[in-house]
């Protein structure tokens, strides 16, 4: 398997096969990132995220972290347009607060969906941090780059985010179901 940055350079040099391989490698991660926040309406945001790989002038050290950093920015732009607001504070707003539609209408009855429902109810930066750590396996340094904060803040944010998630899950389900849903984070990390 060719390294990400080698594929990126090939894509930038005009080799569409390298671009196709790179997009295929990260499409499901980007799709999952946007789907959990805005439902199935994220195709344009995913495309814009990949386009940023070609257009950026800044050096890229870790492509996966770069993609999530761009995805977070595109998501913020999307919510700003939707809210017709200049600023959307992900550290305070949840997906539910931003009224994003079908992704927020997850059934609370099924355990498999309870975790996603709980994640959708915590502040977006907390949701993103947990997803990047547990679903995408990003390092603390990479999460810090995506969220544009320092590594120590990432560690404390992850701890606080789990606490917030635990509190939200306790309001959505029985203690047994809530504990089961939270344990799915650890399973995703494996």
N, C-alpha and C positions, 0 to 999 in steps of 0.2 A: 504494500500500500504506500503510495507516494505521500510525502509530507504535505500538510495543508498549505504552507507558505510557498512550496514549489508549485502546487496546483494554482495558487492565486497568481503567482508571477506568470505562469503560462496563460491563464485567463486574461490577465491584463495585457499580455503580448498578442492577444487575438486568437488564442486557441479555445474554441467553444467547447471542445471535449473536456478540457481541464475545468472549465466553468461548470459544465454539467456534472462532473464528478464531485466537485466541491459542494454544489447545491444539493446533490443527492445525499451527500454525507451529513449535512446539517439541516435538511428540510424538516425532518420529523421533530427535531428539537425546537426549531423556530415555530413550527406549526403548533406544537404543544404549548409553547410560551404564550403565543397570542390567543389560542383557543381557550385557555383557562381564564382569560381576561375579557375577551370580546366575542366569544363564540366562533362561529365559522366564517366570520367576515374579515379575516386577517390576511387573505392572499396578497392584497396590495401592499400591506405593511411588510409582509415577508419578502416580497420582491424588492421593495425599497431598502430593506435591510441588506440583502445580498448586493444590490447595486452600490451601496456605500463601500463595499470592499474594493470595487474597481475605481470609484471616484475619489476615495480618500487620499490625501497627500501625506497623512501622518503614518509613521512606521507602525507596523503591526507585528507584535511579538507572539501573541497567542490568538489565533483566529477565532476560536470558540468564544473566548472572553470578549473579543472585539465585537462579534456578532450580537452577543447579548447586550453589550453596552449600547450599540446602535438600536437594537430592538427596543430597549427601554426608552430611548429618546423618541423613537417613532411612536411608541405607545403614548408617551406624554403628549406629543403633538396631536395624536388622534383624539385624546381626551380633551385637550384644549379646544380643538375645533368643535367637538361635540358639545362642550359646555359653553362655547363661545367666550372662553375666559383666557386671559393672558398667562395665568399661572395655575397649575394643578400641583398640589403638594402630595406626592406619593407617600410621604411619611405620615400623613394624617388621613388620607382618603383611601377607602377600600373600593373594590370593584362594585359592591352593592351601592356605596355612596355615589359612585359615578354613573349608576344606572345604565349598565352596558347591554342588557338584553338577555338572550337565551342562556348564556353561560352562567348567569346568576340565578337562574330558575331551577337549579339542580334539585332533584328529589332528595329529601332528608331521610327517606325511609330505607334506602339501601346503603349498607356500610361502605361499599366501594366508592360511592359518590359523596359520602359524608366528609371525607378529607378535603375534596375539592371545594365543597360547599363552605367548609370552615376556612380554608385558605382564601376564598373569595370575600370573606367578611373581615379580614384583618387588613391593616394598611398595606397598600400596594408594594411599597419598598420591602416590607416584611415578607409579603408573599413571594416576591421575586427572590429575595435572599434565601428563603427556605427552598424554593424550587431549584435554584441554581446549586445549592449545597447538596440537597438530597436527591433530586431527580436527574440533574445534569452532572453531578460529581465535580463541580468546579472547586478549585482550591480557594482558601481564604484570600489569597493575593488576587486571584482572578475575579472573585466576587467584589473585592474592593475596587478593582478597575471598572467593573460594570456599573456599580452604584456610585462611583466617584467619591469614595470615602476611604479612610485608612483601615488597615487590617484589624487593629484593635477594635475599631467601631464595628466591623463586620462580626467579630466574635460576640460582642455584647448584643448586637442587633439580632443575631441568630438565637441567642438565649432568650431575649425578650420576645422575639417573634414566636418561639415555641410556647412560651408562657401565654401569650395572647391567643394563640391557636387553641391551646388547652382550655382556656376560659370560654372561648367561642364554642368549641365542641361540647363543653359541659351544658351550654344553653340549648344546643340543638338536639341532643340525644341523651339516652341513658348513660350512666357512668361507664357501663361495660362497652357500649357502642363507641362512645367518645374515646376511651382508652384504645380500643381496637383501631379506630381511624388514625389516631396519633401514631400508633405503632407502625402504620404503613409507611411513614416517613423513613423509619429505620430500615424497613425492608427495601425501599426504593434505593437506599444508599448502598446496598450490597451489590 
